Amino acid sequence: MPVPSQRYVRNQLLSILGGDDYGAVQAVAESVMLGRRDILIAGNKTITHVYFLEAGIASEIAATPEGRRIEVCITGREGMVGVPLLLDVDRTPHETFVQIEGEALRIDAASFRTLIEERPNLRRTFANYAYVAHLQTAGTALSNGSHTLEERLARWLLMCHDRVDGDEFPVTHEFLSTMLGVRRPGVTTAIHSLEGGGMIKARRSHIQVLDREKLKTAAGDSYGVPEIEYGRLIRTGR
């Protein structure tokens, strides 16, 4: 598939670049489809590409040597997958895979390094996103230690809702139990609670957001800090 002109690009980082910077990205990028469970970054393996999602969601997973896994960051069309390369790091112990299928613009590692070395404004925009991604990871740690499962689930659903078109997205109880690092029965109870409050509607392998404002109330102060900083640093360009 051809790489779109900046007028039609959906990735929010790329959409705010200066015209010359986007042209440089367009010259070395390729458009790729992303299937569910596709691995974009393998743990402890050389990072080969940076991905700017146009649609879909990717999950970054931390794991113990014994195989315990938990999600630490999610990325959609607001950001990029491959932040370590921006920091001149060629690998990470974390795995990133596609949670919701979609598409992306992909740049190989060598070309990406050249871009950020030659174009300081482009690097600054990506560095601002790296900071926001760090805040999201920190917020996840804080939420895991300080909030109820219902609050954590509401936060996670809001973050997914921010990154998809429409109000419905595919997700299973089993997947949520892994992402939130809890047992599946606890996830089922939390989903029933949010559903009973009229915030969501759950059906087989999908969740629909019915009332976003109620969901934000349920999330409490677990949601919002990275989102505010993203708006300040990236959407406004400051």
C-alpha positions as CSV (number, residue, x, y, z in Angstrom):
1,M,0.0,0.0,0.0
2,P,1.3,3.5,-0.7
3,V,2.3,5.8,2.1
4,P,-0.4,8.5,2.4
5,S,0.2,12.2,2.0
6,Q,0.3,14.1,5.2
7,R,-3.2,15.4,4.6
8,Y,-4.5,11.8,4.9
9,V,-2.2,10.4,7.5
10,R,-4.0,9.3,10.7
11,N,-1.1,8.9,13.1
12,Q,-1.2,12.0,15.3
13,L,2.6,12.3,15.7
14,L,3.1,12.3,12.0
15,S,0.2,14.6,11.3
16,I,1.7,17.5,13.2
17,L,5.2,17.3,11.7
18,G,6.5,20.1,9.5
19,G,5.9,19.4,5.8
20,D,9.6,18.8,5.1
21,D,9.9,16.5,8.0
22,Y,6.9,14.5,7.0
23,G,8.3,14.3,3.4
24,A,11.5,12.8,4.8
25,V,9.4,10.2,6.8
26,Q,7.3,9.4,3.7
27,A,10.3,8.8,1.6
28,V,11.6,5.9,3.9
29,A,8.3,4.5,5.3
30,E,6.2,1.7,4.1
31,S,2.6,0.9,4.9
32,V,1.9,-2.4,6.6
33,M,-1.1,-4.3,7.9
34,L,-1.0,-5.4,11.5
35,G,-2.7,-8.7,12.4
36,R,-3.8,-9.5,16.0
37,R,-0.9,-11.0,18.0
38,D,1.7,-9.9,15.5
39,I,4.9,-9.2,17.4
40,L,6.3,-5.8,16.6
41,I,9.2,-5.9,19.1
42,A,10.5,-9.2,20.5
43,G,11.9,-9.2,24.0
44,N,15.7,-9.1,24.1
45,K,16.0,-9.1,20.3
46,T,17.3,-6.4,18.1
47,I,14.6,-3.8,17.2
48,T,14.3,-3.8,13.5
49,H,11.6,-1.2,12.9
50,V,9.7,1.7,14.3
51,Y,5.9,1.6,13.8
52,F,3.6,4.6,13.6
53,L,0.1,3.1,14.0
54,E,-2.6,4.4,11.7
55,A,-5.3,2.1,13.2
56,G,-5.3,-0.6,15.9
57,I,-3.6,-0.9,19.3
58,A,-0.3,-2.4,20.4
59,S,0.5,-3.7,23.9
60,E,3.9,-3.5,25.6
61,I,4.4,-6.4,28.0
62,A,6.8,-6.9,30.9
63,A,7.5,-10.5,31.9
64,T,9.3,-12.3,34.7
65,P,11.7,-15.2,33.9
66,E,9.0,-17.5,35.2
67,G,6.5,-16.3,32.6
68,R,4.3,-13.9,34.6
69,R,3.2,-11.1,32.2
70,I,1.5,-7.7,32.6
71,E,0.8,-4.9,30.3
72,V,2.8,-1.7,31.0
73,C,1.9,0.5,28.0
74,I,-0.5,0.7,25.1
75,T,0.0,2.5,21.8
76,G,-2.4,3.5,19.1
77,R,-2.5,6.2,16.4
78,E,-1.4,8.8,19.0
79,G,2.1,7.4,19.1
80,M,4.9,5.1,18.0
81,V,6.2,1.7,18.8
82,G,10.0,1.6,19.0
83,V,10.8,4.3,21.6
84,P,14.1,2.6,22.6
85,L,15.6,3.4,19.2
86,L,14.9,7.0,19.8
87,L,17.0,6.7,23.0
88,D,19.8,5.0,21.1
89,V,18.9,1.6,22.6
90,D,18.7,-1.3,20.2
91,R,16.7,-3.8,22.3
92,T,14.5,-4.2,25.3
93,P,13.4,-7.0,27.6
94,H,9.8,-6.0,26.9
95,E,7.7,-7.5,24.1
96,T,5.2,-5.4,22.0
97,F,2.5,-7.1,20.1
98,V,-0.7,-6.2,18.3
99,Q,-3.7,-6.2,20.6
100,I,-6.3,-4.9,18.0
101,E,-5.5,-5.4,14.4
102,G,-4.9,-2.4,12.2
103,E,-2.2,-0.8,10.0
104,A,0.9,1.3,10.4
105,L,3.6,3.2,8.7
106,R,6.9,1.3,9.3
107,I,10.5,2.6,9.1
108,D,13.6,0.4,9.4
109,A,15.9,1.1,12.3
110,A,18.8,2.5,10.2
111,S,16.6,5.0,8.4
112,F,14.9,6.0,11.6
113,R,18.3,6.8,13.2
114,T,19.2,8.9,10.2
115,L,16.0,10.8,10.4
116,I,16.3,11.8,14.1
117,E,20.0,12.7,13.7
118,E,19.4,15.0,10.8
119,R,16.0,16.5,11.8
120,P,16.0,18.0,15.4
121,N,12.3,19.2,15.2
122,L,11.2,15.7,14.3
123,R,13.3,14.2,17.1
124,R,11.8,16.7,19.6
125,T,8.2,15.7,18.6
126,F,9.1,12.0,19.1
127,A,10.9,12.8,22.4
128,N,7.8,14.5,23.7
129,Y,5.9,11.3,23.0
130,A,8.5,9.2,24.7
131,Y,8.0,11.3,27.8
132,V,4.2,10.8,27.7
133,A,4.7,7.0,27.2
134,H,6.9,7.1,30.3
135,L,4.1,8.8,32.2
136,Q,1.6,6.2,31.0
137,T,3.9,3.4,32.3
138,A,4.3,5.2,35.6
139,G,0.6,5.7,35.8
140,T,0.0,2.0,35.3
141,A,2.4,1.2,38.2
142,L,0.6,3.7,40.4
143,S,-2.8,2.4,39.4
144,N,-1.8,-1.3,40.0
145,G,-0.6,-0.4,43.5
146,S,-3.2,2.2,44.5
147,H,-6.5,1.6,42.8
148,T,-9.3,-1.0,42.9
149,L,-9.6,-3.5,40.0
150,E,-12.8,-1.7,38.9
151,E,-10.9,1.6,38.7
152,R,-8.0,0.0,36.8
153,L,-10.4,-1.7,34.4
154,A,-12.2,1.6,33.8
155,R,-8.9,3.3,33.1
156,W,-7.8,0.6,30.6
157,L,-11.1,0.7,28.8
158,L,-10.9,4.5,28.5
159,M,-7.4,4.3,27.1
160,C,-8.5,1.8,24.5
161,H,-11.6,3.9,23.7
162,D,-9.2,6.9,23.1
163,R,-7.4,4.9,20.4
164,V,-10.2,3.3,18.3
165,D,-12.9,4.5,16.0
166,G,-16.4,4.0,17.5
167,D,-17.4,2.7,20.9
168,E,-16.8,-1.0,20.5
169,F,-13.6,-3.0,20.5
170,P,-12.6,-6.7,20.7
171,V,-11.3,-8.0,24.1
172,T,-11.8,-11.1,26.1
173,H,-11.8,-11.7,29.9
174,E,-8.8,-13.9,29.6
175,F,-6.9,-11.2,27.7
176,L,-7.9,-8.6,30.3
177,S,-6.7,-10.8,33.2
178,T,-3.2,-10.9,31.6
179,M,-3.1,-7.2,30.8
180,L,-4.2,-6.2,34.3
181,G,-2.2,-9.0,36.1
182,V,-5.2,-10.4,38.0
183,R,-7.2,-13.6,38.0
184,R,-10.0,-14.0,35.4
185,P,-12.8,-14.2,38.0
186,G,-11.9,-10.8,39.3
187,V,-12.0,-9.3,35.8
188,T,-15.5,-10.9,35.3
189,T,-16.7,-9.3,38.5
190,A,-15.3,-5.9,37.6
191,I,-16.9,-6.1,34.1
192,H,-20.3,-6.9,35.6
193,S,-20.0,-4.0,38.0
194,L,-19.3,-1.5,35.2
195,E,-22.0,-3.1,33.1
196,G,-24.5,-2.9,35.9
197,G,-23.7,0.8,36.2
198,G,-24.6,1.4,32.6
199,M,-21.1,2.3,31.6
200,I,-20.3,-0.6,29.2
201,K,-22.0,-3.5,27.5
202,A,-20.1,-6.7,27.4
203,R,-20.7,-9.5,24.9
204,R,-18.7,-12.4,23.7
205,S,-15.1,-11.1,22.9
206,H,-16.2,-7.5,22.7
207,I,-16.9,-4.5,25.0
208,Q,-18.9,-1.4,24.0
209,V,-18.6,1.9,25.8
210,L,-22.1,3.2,26.6
211,D,-21.3,6.2,28.8
212,R,-17.8,7.6,28.7
213,E,-18.4,10.2,31.4
214,K,-19.6,7.5,33.9
215,L,-16.6,5.4,33.0
216,K,-14.3,8.4,33.8
217,T,-16.0,8.8,37.1
218,A,-15.5,5.1,37.8
219,A,-11.8,5.4,36.9
220,G,-11.3,8.3,39.3
221,D,-7.8,9.8,39.4
222,S,-6.3,6.7,37.8
223,Y,-7.0,8.2,34.4
224,G,-6.0,11.5,32.8
225,V,-2.5,12.6,33.6
226,P,-0.7,11.3,30.5
227,E,-3.6,12.4,28.4
228,I,-3.3,16.0,29.7
229,E,0.4,16.0,29.0
230,Y,-0.1,14.6,25.6
231,G,-2.5,17.5,24.8
232,R,0.0,20.1,26.2
233,L,3.1,18.8,24.5
234,I,1.9,17.3,21.3
235,R,-1.5,18.4,20.2
236,T,-0.6,22.0,20.9
237,G,3.0,21.6,19.8
238,R,4.4,23.2,23.0
